[in-house]
Amino acid sequence: MKQVFAHMYEWFGLFPIYSRDLSDFLKGWDYACVGYFALPWYFYIGWGMIMLTGLLFALQYDLISGIRFKNREHWELAVMVVAICNFLIAFTIPFVAINKGMQCPQLKITFPDCIFFGLSNAVWGVIVFLILSGLYKLGMRLMNS
């Protein structure tokens, strides 16, 4: 599962938007620079993105989009919240690591790398939200027919 998230966040090798060093850090390259023995951040951030997006999806369709709130703007607001929350989570983890020196000194992780990884997580969160919304709409149509 770790490799699935790694490939997903690296956009399946088509256009990686952050450095290989950040990718190694997120795969779990340890502090002593000897192997992948540290936390596999891709795995934790990936599952966190899925759970957070699912939770915000459920809140949006159950609580926010109740009888009083059937506007498209509420759906768009929920998508924006998903993107912002997922960006902040993915940006914060490598940013804190580089500020505290909690990564292998050979890895050169930069501030733009953190931003681009955050953007990657935000985009994947929006994609998951769109998929959940599509499945929900399809399920509602099937139930009503």
Backbone as JSON, one array per atom type, in Angstrom:
{
  "sequence": "MKQVFAHMYEWFGLFPIYSRDLSDFLKGWDYACVGYFALPWYFYIGWGMIMLTGLLFALQYDLISGIRFKNREHWELAVMVVAICNFLIAFTIPFVAINKGMQCPQLKITFPDCIFFGLSNAVWGVIVFLILSGLYKLGMRLMNS",
  "N": [[0.82, -1.19, 0.0], [2.04, 1.14, 0.63], [3.62, 1.73, -1.59], [1.68, 2.23, -3.49], [0.54, 4.68, -2.7], [2.87, 6.2, -2.93], [3.41, 6.11, -5.7], [1.08, 7.3, -6.59], [1.16, 9.94, -5.47], [3.42, 10.82, -6.74], [2.49, 11.14, -9.2], [2.41, 8.95, -10.88], [4.85, 8.88, -12.13], [4.69, 10.5, -14.33], [4.75, 13.36, -14.26], [6.56, 14.45, -11.98], [6.29, 16.76, -9.37], [7.82, 17.65, -7.32], [10.97, 17.35, -5.58], [13.2, 14.5, -5.84], [14.48, 13.98, -3.47], [12.64, 14.81, -1.49], [10.7, 12.94, -2.02], [12.06, 10.57, -1.29], [12.33, 11.08, 1.47], [9.62, 11.04, 2.21], [9.02, 8.43, 1.67], [10.25, 7.18, 3.72], [12.98, 7.35, 4.28], [15.6, 7.05, 6.52], [16.96, 8.88, 9.4], [19.66, 8.44, 9.71], [20.57, 7.95, 7.22], [20.7, 5.37, 6.04], [18.77, 3.61, 5.14], [15.32, 2.75, 4.36], [13.86, 3.17, 6.96], [12.49, 4.91, 8.57], [9.42, 6.69, 9.39], [6.85, 5.86, 7.1], [5.79, 8.27, 5.37], [4.22, 8.77, 3.08], [2.28, 6.76, 3.17], [0.88, 7.32, 5.61], [0.0, 9.97, 5.17], [-1.47, 9.6, 2.84], [-3.57, 7.82, 3.65], [-4.64, 9.47, 5.6], [-5.54, 11.6, 4.01], [-7.56, 10.32, 2.54], [-9.33, 9.54, 4.61], [-9.94, 12.04, 5.84], [-11.08, 13.41, 3.67], [-13.26, 11.74, 3.15], [-14.64, 12.04, 5.58], [-15.25, 14.82, 5.54], [-16.79, 14.83, 3.23], [-18.97, 13.24, 4.07], [-19.96, 14.87, 6.15], [-20.67, 17.1, 4.62], [-22.71, 16.14, 2.92], [-24.53, 15.03, 4.73], [-24.96, 16.79, 6.98], [-24.51, 19.56, 6.24], [-25.68, 19.84, 3.71], [-28.43, 19.58, 4.17], [-31.97, 19.91, 4.37], [-32.21, 22.69, 4.4], [-29.91, 23.53, 3.1], [-29.26, 23.29, 0.05], [-27.66, 24.21, -1.97], [-25.38, 24.77, -4.7], [-23.17, 26.19, -4.0], [-22.49, 25.4, -1.42], [-21.49, 22.87, -1.82], [-19.24, 23.51, -3.35], [-17.87, 25.01, -1.45], [-17.3, 22.99, 0.39], [-15.55, 21.43, -1.15], [-13.46, 23.22, -1.39], [-12.65, 23.43, 1.3], [-11.81, 20.81, 1.72], [-9.6, 20.76, -0.03], [-7.94, 22.76, 1.11], [-7.49, 21.8, 3.76], [-6.24, 19.31, 3.22], [-3.99, 20.24, 1.83], [-2.68, 21.71, 3.87], [-2.04, 19.7, 5.74], [-0.31, 17.99, 4.28], [1.69, 19.78, 3.54], [2.72, 20.65, 5.99], [4.04, 18.49, 7.31], [6.56, 17.73, 5.9], [7.67, 20.3, 5.99], [7.99, 20.95, 8.71], [9.81, 18.96, 9.31], [12.1, 19.74, 7.82], [12.66, 22.16, 9.01], [13.3, 21.45, 11.63], [15.36, 19.77, 11.23], [14.98, 17.01, 10.96], [15.47, 15.05, 9.1], [17.4, 13.01, 6.86], [20.63, 14.33, 6.49], [21.72, 14.38, 3.96], [19.65, 14.65, 2.22], [18.19, 17.09, 0.3], [15.79, 19.01, 0.9], [13.47, 21.38, -0.08], [11.67, 24.49, 0.47], [9.81, 25.06, -1.7], [9.42, 22.39, -2.51], [7.9, 21.38, -0.39], [5.59, 22.92, -0.66], [4.69, 22.09, -3.22], [4.23, 19.37, -2.75], [2.16, 19.61, -0.9], [0.24, 20.77, -2.59], [-0.11, 18.66, -4.37], [-1.29, 16.74, -2.68], [-3.63, 18.14, -2.05], [-4.89, 18.25, -4.54], [-5.32, 15.51, -5.02], [-7.07, 15.02, -2.9], [-9.3, 16.53, -3.73], [-9.92, 15.12, -6.06], [-10.67, 12.62, -4.96], [-12.89, 13.52, -3.51], [-14.56, 14.33, -5.62], [-15.0, 11.87, -6.88], [-16.36, 10.49, -4.81], [-18.62, 12.15, -4.65], [-19.74, 11.77, -7.19], [-20.34, 9.01, -7.07], [-22.2, 9.08, -4.99], [-24.28, 10.65, -6.12], [-24.97, 8.98, -8.27], [-25.82, 6.73, -6.86], [-28.06, 7.84, -5.55], [-29.71, 8.41, -7.74], [-30.19, 5.82, -8.7], [-31.57, 4.76, -6.54], [-33.88, 6.27, -6.57], [-35.11, 5.56, -8.89]],
  "CA": [[0.0, 0.0, 0.0], [2.95, 2.3, 0.66], [4.05, 2.03, -2.95], [0.52, 2.79, -4.21], [0.49, 6.11, -2.39], [4.07, 6.84, -3.48], [3.19, 6.3, -7.14], [-0.02, 8.25, -6.76], [1.63, 11.3, -5.18], [4.43, 11.17, -7.74], [1.72, 11.22, -10.45], [2.75, 7.76, -11.65], [6.09, 9.14, -12.86], [4.44, 11.33, -15.52], [5.31, 14.7, -14.03], [6.8, 14.71, -10.55], [6.34, 18.22, -9.17], [8.74, 17.96, -6.23], [12.27, 16.67, -5.74], [13.4, 13.09, -5.47], [14.86, 13.96, -2.06], [11.41, 14.81, -0.69], [10.08, 11.63, -2.23], [12.76, 9.62, -0.43], [11.95, 11.37, 2.85], [8.24, 10.6, 2.42], [9.01, 6.96, 1.63], [10.74, 6.7, 5.0], [14.44, 7.35, 4.39], [15.84, 7.35, 7.93], [17.81, 10.01, 9.79], [21.07, 8.05, 9.6], [20.84, 7.8, 5.78], [21.11, 4.0, 5.73], [17.68, 2.83, 4.53], [13.93, 3.2, 4.55], [13.44, 2.68, 8.27], [11.71, 5.93, 9.27], [7.98, 6.62, 9.12], [6.47, 5.97, 5.69], [4.84, 9.38, 5.36], [3.25, 8.62, 1.99], [1.21, 5.91, 3.66], [0.07, 8.02, 6.6], [-0.64, 11.13, 4.55], [-2.46, 9.07, 1.9], [-4.75, 7.37, 4.39], [-5.23, 10.66, 6.23], [-6.27, 12.32, 2.97], [-8.78, 9.58, 2.23], [-10.24, 9.62, 5.75], [-10.39, 13.41, 5.99], [-11.98, 13.72, 2.55], [-14.49, 11.0, 3.41], [-15.35, 12.68, 6.69], [-15.81, 16.09, 5.07], [-17.86, 14.46, 2.29], [-20.13, 12.82, 4.87], [-20.5, 16.06, 6.8], [-21.27, 17.98, 3.62], [-23.96, 15.59, 2.41], [-25.48, 14.73, 5.8], [-25.29, 17.92, 7.84], [-24.53, 20.86, 5.59], [-26.63, 19.84, 2.6], [-29.74, 19.14, 4.62], [-33.1, 20.54, 3.68], [-31.96, 24.13, 4.27], [-28.69, 23.85, 2.35], [-29.18, 22.51, -1.18], [-27.02, 25.05, -2.98], [-24.11, 24.34, -5.27], [-22.1, 26.9, -3.3], [-22.08, 24.63, -0.26], [-20.64, 21.81, -2.33], [-17.98, 24.14, -3.71], [-17.2, 25.35, -0.19], [-16.77, 21.74, 0.94], [-14.39, 21.06, -1.96], [-12.38, 24.14, -1.02], [-12.19, 23.04, 2.63], [-11.05, 19.57, 1.52], [-8.31, 21.11, -0.64], [-7.12, 23.52, 2.07], [-7.08, 20.91, 4.85], [-5.26, 18.35, 2.71], [-2.76, 20.97, 1.56], [-2.0, 22.04, 5.13], [-1.49, 18.48, 6.34], [0.83, 17.51, 3.5], [2.74, 20.79, 3.57], [3.26, 20.79, 7.33], [4.92, 17.39, 7.73], [7.96, 17.93, 5.47], [8.15, 21.63, 6.38], [8.48, 20.83, 10.09], [11.01, 18.11, 9.29], [13.28, 20.48, 7.37], [12.97, 23.22, 9.99], [13.88, 20.85, 12.83], [16.47, 18.9, 10.85], [14.58, 15.65, 11.28], [15.62, 14.19, 7.93], [18.79, 12.71, 6.52], [21.3, 15.56, 6.04], [22.03, 14.3, 2.53], [18.45, 15.02, 1.47], [18.03, 18.54, 0.15], [14.36, 19.3, 0.77], [13.3, 22.83, -0.12], [10.34, 25.04, 0.74], [8.9, 24.77, -2.82], [9.06, 20.97, -2.48], [6.8, 21.24, 0.57], [4.39, 23.52, -1.27], [4.2, 21.25, -4.31], [3.66, 18.15, -2.18], [0.87, 20.01, -0.37], [-0.68, 20.92, -3.73], [-0.41, 17.32, -4.86], [-2.25, 16.14, -1.75], [-4.89, 18.87, -2.2], [-5.52, 17.81, -5.8], [-5.83, 14.15, -4.82], [-8.25, 15.14, -2.04], [-10.41, 16.99, -4.56], [-10.28, 14.0, -6.93], [-11.43, 11.65, -4.15], [-14.18, 14.14, -3.22], [-15.35, 14.27, -6.86], [-15.41, 10.47, -7.06], [-17.4, 10.22, -3.82], [-19.82, 12.88, -5.04], [-20.32, 11.08, -8.34], [-20.94, 7.76, -6.59], [-23.38, 9.45, -4.21], [-25.32, 11.07, -7.06], [-25.39, 7.78, -8.99], [-26.61, 5.93, -5.91], [-29.36, 8.5, -5.32], [-30.52, 8.2, -8.95], [-30.61, 4.42, -8.74], [-32.56, 4.54, -5.49], [-35.11, 6.98, -6.91], [-35.73, 5.05, -10.12]],
  "C": [[0.87, 1.26, 0.0], [3.34, 2.71, -0.75], [2.9, 2.62, -3.78], [0.44, 4.28, -3.96], [1.7, 6.84, -2.96], [3.89, 7.1, -4.97], [2.1, 7.33, -7.4], [0.46, 9.68, -6.56], [2.72, 11.76, -6.14], [3.81, 11.22, -9.13], [2.18, 10.15, -11.43], [3.97, 7.98, -12.55], [5.91, 10.04, -14.07], [5.03, 12.72, -15.38], [5.46, 14.94, -12.54], [7.01, 16.2, -10.32], [7.2, 18.62, -7.97], [9.95, 17.04, -6.34], [12.24, 15.21, -5.31], [13.79, 12.98, -4.0], [13.63, 13.97, -1.16], [10.69, 13.49, -0.83], [10.74, 10.56, -1.36], [12.41, 9.82, 1.04], [10.55, 10.82, 3.13], [8.09, 9.09, 2.34], [9.56, 6.36, 2.91], [12.25, 6.6, 5.1], [14.83, 7.84, 5.78], [16.85, 8.47, 8.13], [19.29, 9.71, 9.62], [21.48, 7.79, 8.15], [21.3, 6.39, 5.41], [20.01, 3.18, 5.06], [16.32, 3.43, 4.84], [13.37, 2.62, 5.84], [12.63, 3.69, 9.06], [10.23, 5.77, 8.91], [7.7, 6.74, 7.62], [5.37, 7.03, 5.53], [3.84, 9.31, 4.22], [2.03, 7.84, 2.46], [0.29, 6.66, 4.62], [-0.66, 9.22, 6.0], [-1.72, 10.67, 3.58], [-3.72, 8.61, 2.6], [-5.43, 8.54, 5.1], [-6.05, 11.47, 5.24], [-7.59, 11.63, 2.66], [-9.79, 9.7, 3.37], [-10.79, 11.03, 5.95], [-11.38, 13.79, 4.89], [-13.31, 12.99, 2.73], [-15.31, 11.61, 4.53], [-16.0, 14.0, 6.25], [-16.92, 15.87, 4.05], [-19.13, 14.1, 3.06], [-20.77, 14.0, 5.58], [-21.22, 16.96, 5.81], [-22.62, 17.43, 3.17], [-24.97, 15.29, 3.52], [-25.9, 15.97, 6.57], [-25.47, 19.23, 7.07], [-25.57, 20.91, 4.48], [-27.96, 19.23, 3.01], [-30.82, 19.87, 3.83], [-32.84, 22.02, 3.46], [-30.83, 24.45, 3.31], [-28.58, 22.97, 1.11], [-28.5, 23.28, -2.3], [-25.72, 24.45, -3.46], [-22.95, 25.0, -4.54], [-21.61, 26.13, -2.07], [-21.19, 23.46, -0.67], [-19.27, 22.37, -2.68], [-17.18, 24.54, -2.47], [-16.58, 24.1, 0.43], [-15.54, 21.29, 0.17], [-13.2, 21.94, -1.59], [-11.8, 23.78, 0.36], [-11.36, 21.76, 2.54], [-9.66, 19.9, 0.98], [-7.4, 21.81, 0.37], [-6.61, 22.61, 3.2], [-6.02, 19.91, 4.38], [-3.94, 19.02, 2.36], [-1.99, 21.21, 2.85], [-1.36, 20.82, 5.78], [-0.23, 18.05, 5.6], [1.97, 18.51, 3.47], [3.46, 20.79, 4.91], [4.29, 19.72, 7.68], [6.34, 17.56, 7.2], [8.52, 19.29, 5.89], [8.7, 21.61, 7.81], [9.76, 20.0, 10.12], [12.24, 18.9, 8.84], [13.65, 21.59, 8.34], [13.63, 22.67, 11.24], [15.06, 19.94, 12.51], [16.19, 17.44, 11.13], [14.65, 14.71, 10.08], [17.1, 13.93, 7.72], [19.45, 13.98, 5.99], [21.65, 15.55, 4.56], [20.84, 14.69, 1.65], [18.31, 16.53, 1.46], [16.56, 18.83, -0.16], [14.18, 20.81, 0.86], [11.86, 23.22, 0.21], [9.4, 24.81, -0.44], [8.51, 23.29, -2.91], [7.87, 20.74, -1.55], [5.5, 21.79, -0.01], [3.82, 22.61, -2.35], [3.65, 19.92, -3.81], [2.29, 18.46, -1.57], [-0.16, 20.17, -1.47], [-1.07, 19.57, -4.31], [-1.45, 16.64, -3.98], [-3.61, 16.83, -1.88], [-5.63, 18.41, -3.45], [-6.08, 16.4, -5.65], [-7.05, 14.14, -3.9], [-9.47, 15.57, -2.83], [-10.86, 15.86, -5.5], [-11.1, 12.96, -6.18], [-12.81, 12.22, -3.82], [-15.09, 14.08, -4.44], [-15.85, 12.85, -7.11], [-16.52, 10.11, -6.08], [-18.71, 10.92, -4.18], [-20.52, 12.21, -6.22], [-20.99, 9.78, -7.94], [-22.21, 8.03, -5.79], [-24.55, 9.82, -5.13], [-25.86, 9.86, -7.83], [-26.24, 6.89, -8.09], [-27.99, 6.52, -5.66], [-30.27, 8.33, -6.54], [-31.02, 6.78, -9.03], [-31.68, 4.13, -7.69], [-33.9, 5.18, -5.85], [-35.78, 6.44, -8.17], [-36.36, 3.69, -9.92]]
}
